[in-house]
Amino acid sequence: MHVLLADDQPTLRSAVRFLLEQEPDVLIVAEATDVASLLACTAELRPDLLLLDWELPGLNTTGSTRLVINSLYASCPSLHIIVLSGRPEASRHALAAGASAFVSKADPPERLLAALRRVKTKSE
């Protein structure tokens, strides 16, 4: 499974990268720090999974997030998106915007791994 990490916090990206590199058949193909680099990486690399920070620079509102998610699905129809946020209340908005799953940044790492495995099972 090819994974794209999209978060502007280097510490979080490093921690997630370290966690996911322990998973078999998971390869981090790129990291994006804003919407422009996210769209470019997705179009070029066509990852299987995107881990998307709900507050990524360039995502200003739920409406703009929905537009970006729709654009990502249009360019990469088999893409799965797991939204990450430090605000658990964003869950409802993220799922309504079209995300495959939501994980709070405050959740234990096992929660992210469980979401990854669910998505991975769906794509096989």
C-alpha positions as a Python dict, from the first residue, in 0.01 Angstrom:
ca = {
    (1, 'M'): (0, 0, 0),
    (2, 'H'): (148, 334, -108),
    (3, 'V'): (82, 609, 145),
    (4, 'L'): (104, 987, 118),
    (5, 'L'): (138, 1184, 443),
    (6, 'A'): (-7, 1536, 437),
    (7, 'D'): (61, 1737, 753),
    (8, 'D'): (251, 2058, 813),
    (9, 'Q'): (396, 1941, 1146),
    (10, 'P'): (733, 1769, 1091),
    (11, 'T'): (723, 1597, 1430),
    (12, 'L'): (386, 1439, 1358),
    (13, 'R'): (494, 1330, 1009),
    (14, 'S'): (807, 1168, 1155),
    (15, 'A'): (609, 984, 1422),
    (16, 'V'): (349, 859, 1173),
    (17, 'R'): (622, 757, 928),
    (18, 'F'): (800, 560, 1201),
    (19, 'L'): (474, 390, 1303),
    (20, 'L'): (371, 296, 949),
    (21, 'E'): (717, 174, 847),
    (22, 'Q'): (664, -110, 1096),
    (23, 'E'): (363, -232, 896),
    (24, 'P'): (417, -494, 627),
    (25, 'D'): (332, -386, 273),
    (26, 'V'): (314, -15, 363),
    (27, 'L'): (540, 229, 181),
    (28, 'I'): (542, 604, 245),
    (29, 'V'): (581, 748, -105),
    (30, 'A'): (582, 1120, -19),
    (31, 'E'): (502, 1389, 233),
    (32, 'A'): (307, 1706, 165),
    (33, 'T'): (298, 2016, 383),
    (34, 'D'): (22, 2215, 212),
    (35, 'V'): (-264, 2170, -33),
    (36, 'A'): (-57, 2260, -340),
    (37, 'S'): (205, 1992, -269),
    (38, 'L'): (-72, 1747, -173),
    (39, 'L'): (-248, 1788, -508),
    (40, 'A'): (80, 1763, -702),
    (41, 'C'): (197, 1451, -515),
    (42, 'T'): (-140, 1280, -553),
    (43, 'A'): (-157, 1346, -927),
    (44, 'E'): (201, 1230, -983),
    (45, 'L'): (225, 933, -746),
    (46, 'R'): (-137, 809, -730),
    (47, 'P'): (-112, 669, -375),
    (48, 'D'): (-351, 412, -232),
    (49, 'L'): (-393, 599, 95),
    (50, 'L'): (-372, 960, 204),
    (51, 'L'): (-329, 1054, 568),
    (52, 'L'): (-467, 1408, 562),
    (53, 'D'): (-435, 1667, 837),
    (54, 'W'): (-776, 1835, 875),
    (55, 'E'): (-595, 2167, 930),
    (56, 'L'): (-343, 2136, 647),
    (57, 'P'): (-250, 2486, 520),
    (58, 'G'): (-491, 2566, 239),
    (59, 'L'): (-786, 2383, 393),
    (60, 'N'): (-969, 2677, 546),
    (61, 'T'): (-1324, 2552, 579),
    (62, 'T'): (-1526, 2233, 560),
    (63, 'G'): (-1638, 2348, 214),
    (64, 'S'): (-1283, 2390, 86),
    (65, 'T'): (-1189, 2053, 234),
    (66, 'R'): (-1480, 1890, 53),
    (67, 'L'): (-1366, 2048, -276),
    (68, 'V'): (-1009, 1925, -225),
    (69, 'I'): (-1126, 1574, -133),
    (70, 'N'): (-1353, 1561, -439),
    (71, 'S'): (-1062, 1678, -656),
    (72, 'L'): (-837, 1408, -509),
    (73, 'Y'): (-1095, 1137, -578),
    (74, 'A'): (-1143, 1268, -934),
    (75, 'S'): (-771, 1241, -1009),
    (76, 'C'): (-719, 919, -813),
    (77, 'P'): (-1049, 722, -788),
    (78, 'S'): (-908, 432, -587),
    (79, 'L'): (-764, 662, -319),
    (80, 'H'): (-864, 614, 44),
    (81, 'I'): (-839, 911, 281),
    (82, 'I'): (-792, 898, 656),
    (83, 'V'): (-830, 1241, 812),
    (84, 'L'): (-622, 1322, 1119),
    (85, 'S'): (-703, 1607, 1355),
    (86, 'G'): (-631, 1726, 1702),
    (87, 'R'): (-996, 1830, 1720),
    (88, 'P'): (-1214, 1520, 1767),
    (89, 'E'): (-1522, 1727, 1683),
    (90, 'A'): (-1393, 1748, 1324),
    (91, 'S'): (-1481, 1380, 1275),
    (92, 'R'): (-1837, 1442, 1159),
    (93, 'H'): (-1726, 1710, 911),
    (94, 'A'): (-1440, 1499, 776),
    (95, 'L'): (-1664, 1199, 711),
    (96, 'A'): (-1931, 1422, 556),
    (97, 'A'): (-1662, 1570, 328),
    (98, 'G'): (-1591, 1221, 194),
    (99, 'A'): (-1308, 1084, 407),
    (100, 'S'): (-1287, 706, 442),
    (101, 'A'): (-1207, 733, 813),
    (102, 'F'): (-1116, 979, 1089),
    (103, 'V'): (-855, 941, 1362),
    (104, 'S'): (-792, 1195, 1636),
    (105, 'K'): (-428, 1290, 1685),
    (106, 'A'): (-492, 1234, 2056),
    (107, 'D'): (-587, 869, 1996),
    (108, 'P'): (-334, 594, 2070),
    (109, 'P'): (-128, 476, 1769),
    (110, 'E'): (-329, 151, 1760),
    (111, 'R'): (-632, 349, 1645),
    (112, 'L'): (-448, 477, 1338),
    (113, 'L'): (-317, 128, 1263),
    (114, 'A'): (-668, -16, 1293),
    (115, 'A'): (-802, 244, 1048),
    (116, 'L'): (-514, 172, 810),
    (117, 'R'): (-582, -201, 823),
    (118, 'R'): (-955, -148, 756),
    (119, 'V'): (-876, 64, 453),
    (120, 'K'): (-611, -182, 337),
    (121, 'T'): (-863, -469, 358),
    (122, 'K'): (-1116, -270, 150),
    (123, 'S'): (-861, -205, -123),
    (124, 'E'): (-753, -568, -164),
}
